[in-house]
């Protein structure tokens, strides 16, 4: 974690709080339970950069039903609004509709953790949400089971595609 903060600080060139601070755009991508939200929150607090979760753009959290997607045009408009900001931290699992994020980012963090770790984190998060300890979505045991299967598939298949999508930006990818 300390290395990531050094990378960001080096890119910013000036300490937080300075009025001359250079804007910073960071994209964090990785599977469920990889630590994207944790890292984004830490960087956001440390450097005063606004943090955006792509889940809030992909999913309609106003819906009474878990797993209701936003209309692609609405999603695009929300993302474009974020990308127009001077600085941002965007985090999520998505890559197919996030190409402009990669192009605009100063740094791209690709998180990849072992299976036992991301599965543990997913289950722990589910329990914490059910107990009301952590803010969460309307998950069920069925959705937890589906998420665990999806996370395994993401690690096996999607990471390969993500690395291909990030190849043009190799100079700013940190894995």
N, C-alpha and C positions, 0 to 999 in steps of 0.2 A: 504494500500500500504506500509506503514511504516513497518508493521510486516513482509512482504515478504522480504524487504531489510535486516531486522535483521536476518531472516532465512538464507539468502544467505551469509551475512557477517559472521555469526556464522559457517557456513560450510567451508568458506574459511579460517577462523582463522587469516588471516593477511590482513592488509589494502591494497587496490588497489595501485599499483605502486611498491610494494615490489617485489624484484627479486625472493624471495623464495615462492611466492604465489602458493598455491595448485590449481591445475586445477579444474574447476567446469563444470559440465554437467547438464543442466536444460532443462526439457521438459515441455512445456505449452500446455495444451489441453483444448478445449472448443468450443462451437458452434460459428457460425458467430455472430459478434457484442458483444462477451463476453469480449473483451479487451485484447485478446492474443497478438496482434501486439503491442499495446500500452505498455503492461507490458514488453514484450521482448525488445523493443527499450529502455525503461527506464533502465532495468537491464543491457543491453548491454553497454549503455553509462556510467552508474555508475561504472561498474566493468571491462570494456574493454574486454568483452567476445563477440565473433562473434555471430551474430543472423542470423538464417536461417528460412525462411518461407516455410512450406511444400507445399503450393500452387505452389511455384516456381519449385517444384520437380514433383508434380502431373500433372500440366497443362503445355502444350507447349505454352509458351508466345510468341514464334516466329511465331506462326500460325496467319494467317489473320482472322481466325474464332474464336469466343469466345467459350470456353468450349471444346477445343481440348486436350484430354489426352495424356500424354507421354506413350511410350511403357513401360510396366512393367519392362523389363530388364534395360532400360535406367534409369528409376526411381530408381531401386534398386542400380545401380552403383553410382548414384548421392548421395543417402542417405548413402551408405557405405563409400563414401569419406568423408562425414561430420562426421560420427561416429568415424572415425580414428583420428580425430583431438583431441588435448589435452583437449580443452574445447569448449563448444558450448551452445547456447540457440536455441532450436528447438521449433517452435510453429506451431500449425495447428489443424484442426478438425479431422484428420485421426487417426485411431487406428489399423485397421486390418493389415496393412502392416508396422506398426511401433513398433512391439513387441520388436525388438532389441533396439530401442530408450529407451523404458521403462526400459529394463534390464540394459542398460549402464548409465542411468541418475542417478545423485546424488539426485536430487529433481524433483518431478513431481507436477506441479500445475494444478489442475482441476478447471477450471473457470465455474461457473454456475450463471447466472444473470437472473432477472425476465424478463418475456416476453416483457413487455412494453419497457424495457431498450434496449434489443438486437434489437428489431424491430426499435426503434428510431435510434439507431446507424447505422443500415444497411441502412435505408432510408437517413440519414444525409450523410453517406459516398457516396452513389450513387449520391446525389445532388452535393456534393463537387467535385466528379470526373467529372461529366458532366459540371460543371462550370470551370474546369481546376484548381481548388484550390488544389486538391489532385491528386497525381499520381494514375492511375487506369487501369483497364482492359477495354475491349470493351463491357461493359454491355449495355443492352437495357431495356426498361420498362418491356418487357416480362421476361427477365432474373432476374430483380428485383423481380417481382411477384413470380417467381419460387423459388428464394432464400428465400423469406419470408416464403413460404410454407415449404420449405426444413428445414429451421431453426426451425420452430415449431415441425416438425417431429423429428429432431435431439434431441431437448430437451425432447420430450416424449419418444422416443424409443432408440436412440443411447446412451444417457447418461447412461441408464441401462446397456447396453453392455460394455460401457467404464469402468464403475465401476467394472464389472466382470473381464475385461481384466487387470485392475490395482490391483486387489485383491492380487496377489502374491507380489506386491511391496508396500503394505500398509504402511510399515515403512518409505517410502520416499514420500508418497502422501500427499499433502497439499490442502485441499478444503476449 
